C-alpha cells in the first residue's frame, strides 16, 4: 500500500492570518468534489486546522464563532492541487537558465513562485523535478508562504536523455551543468546506477522518484518519439521507491515508453501526448494515473519564442500540442485515472488554472475539478487529508465568486478567488463581511 513520505504537521501559520479557533462560512454553493452534486445554501465550520462540520440548509446561530464569513453568491471548493509543477523553472527557457542565473538568485525566485502559486488557489503541489526538501521545509516553517509540497529532488535521466542538459558541443561531465538550485537532474545509466541514484534521492528527502522515460521538448538531444531507460532500469527505480513506501512518476510521451513504464510498475505517467488506443486501455487496466499537462504546450507555442525558446523546441512543443487533446480523449474514453498538472515554466506559471478549462474540452467541468482535487490527492496518497471537503479533513479550501461549474475559466482570475485557506489558516480574505 502506498504511504506518503509527506508530513502534514503544520508547525507554523506562516505569514497568512493567524489561525482562528473556529470559523463559520455560510450561504455557500458547496462543491465538495466527492462526486456529490453541488448544494446551495450550505455552511462549513472550520475548527483549528480541520473541517469540523458541514451543514445543509439554515446555518443556525452564528454566535460563538471567532469569525463568521457570509459567502452569498459564491462557491466553496477544496483547495486546488497541481501534480506537475517545476518551482525551479524560474525562466521560460530552462535550457539556459543555469547559464544565466546564480543558484542563490534562483532560490529567491523560487520562493516568489511558491507564493504566487498559493495565491492562485493551489494549496498542494507535487514538484516534478528540481526542488529539494529545503523548499518544502521553508514552507512548513513559515519562512516562505506557499502550497504544501511533495518534492522529487533531481529527476533520473539516461545519458543523452531528457534530463541531460548538455548541447552537442559540450563534452564535460553532466554534473558540471547541474546547478545547486533550479532545474536539477542526475544522469545515471544501467540498473545499478539507477538504483543508487534512486536511493540517494530518497535519502535526500524525495517524496517520490521522477524518471525520464522518453524524449522531451525541453531537451537538446532527443525527440518526443525516443524511448529512454530499459525495463530493467525502470524496475530498479520502482523497486527502490516501493521499499520506501512511495512510487515512481515518469516523464513519458510516446506509446512505447508508456508501455515500458506500465510494465515496470510506474504509478504516474506524465504527459502521454503520443499514446494510442491500446496504450490508453493498458493505462486504464493498470490503475496508474495519467497527468496531462496541456496548458504548457499552449503557453509555450504562443509565447515561447518571445522568451528565447529555440525553434527546434517550439517544433516539438507544437507536435505535443497537436496531439494532446486526442490523447486525453483516448485515456478518458478508456476509463483511465486522469489527474491534473500544468508543467508551466517561468512567468507562464500564472496560468495553472487554465489547465482545467482545457481538460473540460473532453471532461465535464466537475470531472476536471475533481481531477485537480480528489484524484490528485489519491495519487499523492493524501486522500484521507485533502482533496475533498469532508468533516475531519484539513481545511484547505477556496471561495470563488460565482459558479465555476458554469464558468470554469473563472478560476484563472485571482480577483475571483475571494478566500484562500490552507490547513485552517486564512491566506487571503477579500470578502466584505461587514
N, C-alpha and C positions, 0 to 999 in steps of 0.2 A: 504493500500500500504506500502511495506517495505521502511523504511527510515534508512539509515545507521547512526550509532552513531559516525562515524569516521569523524574527521575534516581533510580536505585536505589542509589546510593552511600550508605552509612551511615557518616558521619564520627564518630558518637558512639554509644556503647552506651546512652545515656540514663541513667535512674535505675533501670533494671532491674538484675538481677545481671550482673556482668561476663561478657563473652563467654568461654566456656570454649574451650580448644583443641579438645578432642573430647568429645562427649557420646554415650553409648550408651543408647538407650531399648529395653528388652527386654520380651518377653512381652505384646505389644500385639495387639489386634484392629486390623489395618491397613485403614482406609477411605481409600484414596488419591485417590478422586474422579476417577480417569481413565476410569471405566466398568468397571473390573475388579471382580469380586466381592470382598467383604471377606475378609481372610486372618487366621486365628488364629495366635498364637504367632510373630509377626513381630518383627524388630528393625530399628531405624533408627539410623544413625550420623550425627551432625552434626559436620562439620569446619569450624570457623570460623563463617562466616555461612551456609553451604550444607549441603545434604544430601549426605553423602559416599557412603553405601552403604545399601541396603535388603536385608535378609536374610530368608529364609523358612525356618522350621524352627529347629533348635537354634542359639542365638546364637553358640556357640563361646566362646572365652576372653573373660572380662570384664576381663582385666588390660590395663594400658597406656592406659586412658582417663582423662581428667581428671574425668569424672563418669559414674556408672552409675546409671540410674534404672529400677527394676523397676515396670512398668505392668500387672501382672497384674490381670485383671478390668476393664480399661479399654480404650477405643478411641482410636486416634490418627488425627486428621483434619488436613487443611490448615487454616491459619488462615482463619476466615470473612471474607467481604468484603461490603460493602454499597454498592450502586451509586447509592443516592439518600439521602444524609443532608443535614441542614442543621445544621451545627455552630453556625451563627449564630442558630438558633432557640432562644434561651435561655428563652423563655416559651412557654406553650401558645397564648396569644392573641397571635400575631405581628402582628396588625393594629395593636396598640397598644404593643408593646414599645419601639419607637423613641421613643415619647412618655413612657415610664416610666423608662427607664434611660439613663444617660450611656454613651457609647461605650467609655470605659475600663473601666467595670464590666462591660459586655457582653463585652469581650475576655477578662477574667479568668474570667467564667462559661463562655466558650467553651473555655478551657483545661481546666476541670473536665470538660466534656462529652467532650473528646478523651480524657482519662484514663479516664473511665468506659467509653467505647466500647471501648478496648483491653482493659479488664478483663472485658468481655462476650465476648471471644474474637475480636473483629473486628480483624484486623491490617492491612487495607487498606480505605479508604473513598473514594468519589467524592462530593465535596460538590456538591450540585445547585444552588448559588447562595447567595452571601453571603460565604463565606470566601475570602480572597485568599492570595497566595503567602506572606505573613508567617507564617501559621499553619502551613503546610507547612514553612517554614524553621525554625520553633520546634521542631517535632517532629524534623526532621532533625538539628538541632544539639543535641538533648538538653535543651533548655530546658523543654519540656513533654513528658511521656510520652504518646504517643498512637499511633494507627494511621498507616501510610503514607497519604499524602493525594494525591488528584487534585482540583484546585480549578477552579471555573468563574468565580471572581470574581463580578461582578454580572450577573445574567441580563438579557437584552434583552426589553423589553416595548413594545408599542404604547401610545399614549395611551388610557387607559381600559382597558388590558389587565390581565392577571393580576399584573403587577409594578408597576402604578400604584397606590400606596397611598392616594391622596387620596380623601377622602369627597366626596359631592356638595356639601357645604357649603364645601369648601376650594378656593380658586381660585388659590392660589400655584403657582409652577412646581414640578414634581415633585422636582427636585433638592433643594429645601428640606426635603423629608421623608426624604431618603436619609441614613442615619447613616454614620459612618466605620467602624463595625463592626456586625456583626449581619446582619439580613436586608436586604441592599442590592440595588438593581436600577437599571437605566438605561432611561429612556423614550426611544425613538427611532422615527421614522416615515419611511417611504419607503426605497427600496433604498439610496440614497446614505448616509443616516443610519445604517442598519443596518450597512452595510459599514464605515463609520468606527468605529462602536461595537464591532464585532467585532474590528477591527484593534487598537483600544485595549485591549480585554480581553486579547488575545494579547500585546501589548506589556507589559502588567502581570503576565504570567506565568501566564495561564489555561492549564490542560491541555486543556480542551475549551470550546466555546462552548455556553451554555444560552440557548434562546429560549422565549418563552411563546407557544405556537401556538393556545391555546384559552382559554376562560374557566376559572375555578377556584373552589374552595370558599373559600379564604382570600384573597379579594379583594372589595372593596366595590362594584364597579361592573359586574360581569358574571355570567353564568350558565355552567354547565358546557357547555351547548349552543352557546355562542358560538364562532365560528371567528375566529382572530386571525392577523394578518400574511398578506399576499398571497404568491402563489408567487414573485413577483419579489423580495420582501423576504426570504423564507426562502432562496431560492437565493443571494442575496448573502451571507448568513451562512455557508452551506455552502461557497461558493467560497472565502471568506477562511479558513475553517478548513482546507480542503484544501490551500491554498497553504502553510500552516504544518505540514502533516503530521498534522493532527488532525481532529476531527469535530464535529458538532453533536448535542446532546441536546435534545429538545423536550418541554416540558410540553404534553400533548395528550390530551383526554378523549374527544371525540366522533369519529364516523367521518369526517366531512368534514375535520376538522383533521388527523387521522392520515393520510388520503389525501394531503392537501397536503404533509405532511412527507415522506411516502414519494416523492412525485413530485419533491420538491426535493433528495433525496439525504440526508435526515437519517438518522443511524445508530442513534439510540437514542430510542425512544418511551417517555416516562414516563407512567405511569398507564394510559391507554387503556380506562377502565372502560365507555365507552359505544360500543365498536366493535360492528360486526355481522359476519356470516359472510363477506361479501365483503371487508371490510377485513382480517379475520384472514387470509384467503387471500392478499391483496396483501402483507400484512406478512411472511408466510412466504416468498413468492416474491421479495421484495426483499432478503432476507438481513439486514434490520435487526433490532434487538433490542427486545423488549418488557420494560419494567421495571415490573411491577405493584408497587403499594405498599399492599397490602391491610390491613396491621396499623394504619396510621394512621387509617383510617376507623373501624375497630373501637374504637380507643382514644378518638378524638375523639367518636364517637357516644355512648360510655358515660360519658366523664368531661369532655368539653369544656365543658359548662355550668358545672361546678364551678370551672373555671379562667377563667371570664368570657368564653368564646367566645359571640358573639351568636347569637340564634335563626336569623336568615337563613343564617348559615354552617352551623349544625348541620343545617338543612334540606338544604343542598347536600351536606354530608358523608353524610347518610343516603341520598341519591339515589345517590351514588357507591358506598356500601357495598352497597346492594341489588343492584347490577349487577356488582360486582367479580368474584365467583366465576364468573358466567356468561361474562364476557369472557375471563377466564383460560382457561376450558374451551374456548372458541371458538379462541383462539390456540394452545392445546396440541393440539387435535384437527387444526388446520390445519398443524401442524408448524413453528410459528414458534419462533425462538430466544427462550427465556424466561430472563431474567436475574433478579436479586433486589435489591430495595431496600426501605426502610422508610418514609422521609419523616416520621418521628416528630418531635414538637416538644417543647421544654422538658423537664420532668421525665418525660414519657412516653417519652423516648428509651431508657429502660432495658428496653424491650420488643422490641428489634431482632430477637432470635431467634424471637420469636412469628411473624414473617412466614413462616418455614419451615414451621411447623406448619399455618398457614392454607393455604399453597400445597399442602400434602400432601393437602388435600381433593380435588384434581384430579390432582396428580402423585404418583408414588411417593415415599417418604421419600428414597431415593437420588437421584432426579431433583431433588428440592427442594434437597438438599445440594449437588448439582453446580451448580445454578443460582447458589448463593451462593459458589461456589469457582471451578471450571473455567470456567463460562460467563461469569461476571463478569470473570475475568482476560482472556478472549478479547475481551470488549467493551472493556476498558481498553487493550488492546494490550500486556498484560503477561504473556501466556500462556507465554512462554519462561522466566519468572522465578518466577511464583507460581500458585496455583490448584489445583495437584495435588502430591502427594508423589511426586517422582521425583528420581533422582540428578542432582545438579548444580544443582537449583533452590534458591532461597533457603529457608532453614529457618524458614518461617512455619508454625507448627503448634499444635494444641491437643490435650491429652489429656483425655478425658471419662470420668467414672465411668459404667460400664455400656455399653450399645449404643444409640446414638442412632437407628439404623435400626429398632429395635424400639420406641423411645420418643423421637421427635424433640423432644418437649417438654422433655426433659432438658437441652437446650442453653440453656434460658431461666433456669436456676438457676445463678448464679455459683458456688455451692458445688460443683456438679458439674464445673466446669472445674478440673481438678487441676493442669494445667500449661499455661502460655501462653508461646510462644516467637515472637519476631519477629526475622528475619534472624540466627538463632543466639543471640540474647540472651534469657535466661530472664527473663520479666517476672513470672511467678508460678510457684511450685512448692509445691504443698500435698500432695505425695506423700511418704508416710513410707517412705523408702528406707534406713532404719537396719538 
